[in-house]
Amino acid sequence: MSKDIYDVPLERQQVLRANAARRMELRNYFLKESSNPFKIAAGDKGHLFDPAIQRYQALKVTEYERFKPNLKTFKHPFLLFILPYAITTYMMYTDRRDKEARFRRGEVSYKDRNMKFL
């Protein structure tokens, strides 16, 4: 990082520099361990165990076992799937009902109707 950062406070700069140093340290460790030829010869097949990734994968596998229904988990599927379907169905139903009523009252002549054979 450049030392000439003017729009970031000094405390934030120190945090950013510490994070960058930690990232570089972890990167170098990963590169050193993943390219170690003796790990492959020892039977590890070059696999580098990362406990954070293991925790994340275990969390994703058991996600549905820990699911707790609440308003938020109901709201998103309702607004994305059920409500648009219900609105579209209601609009189609009322449109067809009104169109059929106009046909039966004789307000629309046969030659002006769309889809005469359905």
N, C-alpha and C positions, 0 to 999 in steps of 0.2 A: 504494500500500500504506500501511496505517496504521503510524505509528511506534511504536505501543503493542502490540507483539507480545512476550508474556512467555514463551511456551513454546518459542520457537525461539532457539537460540544466536545470538550476534551475527555470527559468521562466516557462518552459513547465511542470516541476514537480508540480509547484504551480497550474497551470491550471488543470492538471490531478487530483490533490487532491481536488480542488474545484468542479470539475465535479463529482467525486466519492461521495463527501459529498452531493451534490445536488441530485444525483441519490438515495442515501440512504434515504434522507429526503422525496423525492417523493414516494419511495417504501413504507416507513413506513406509510405515509399518505394514500396511496392506500389501504394497508392492514388494517389499522384502519377503514377507511370508508367502505370498501367492506364487512367487517365482523361485522359491527355495527348492532345488532339485533333490535334496535329501528327504523332504517330506514325501515326495512321490515314491522314492525308493523305500521308505519306511512303511508303505502300505496305506497312507492316508489319501492317496489318489489326488493330492494337491488341493483337497478341500480345506477351506479356511472357515472355521466355526465362528459365527458372529452371534453373541447372545441376544443382541437387540433385534436382529432379523428373526431369530428363533422365537422370541417373545411375540413379535408382530405376527408371524405365521400362525402361532398357537392361538393368538387372539382372533384372527380371522376365521380359523377353523371352528372355534367354539362360539362364534358370534350369535348364532341362532339359539344356542342353549342359554345364553345370558340375556336374551331379548325380553324387554319389559314394555308392554304396550302402554302408551300414554297419548296425550292429545297431539303432540308433535309427530309421533309415528303414524297417527291416523290422518293428520291434516294433509301431509304431502301426497300420499297416494289418492286421497279423496279429491284434492284440487287438481291433480294431474290426470286422473283417469276417470273416476266415477262422475264428477260434476260435468265435465265437457260431454261425456256420453249422454248423461241425463238431459242436458240442455239441448243437444242436437236431436235426441229422440223426441222431446216435447215439441220442438220447432217443426220437425217433419210431421208429427201427428196432427198438430193444429193446422198446418198448411194443407195437408191432404184432406182433413175433415172439412175445412172451409171450401176447398175446391170441389169436393163431392157435393156439398150443400148447394153451391152455385150451379153445378151441373143439374142436380135434381130439381131445382127451382126454375131451370130454363134460362138463366141469365147469360149463359155462354152457349153459342150455337155449336153444332157438331163440327162444322168446318173450322172453327176457331180453336178447338181443343188440341192440346198437345198429347202425344201418345194415345191415339185413338183406339189402338188394338189391345191395350193392356187392361 
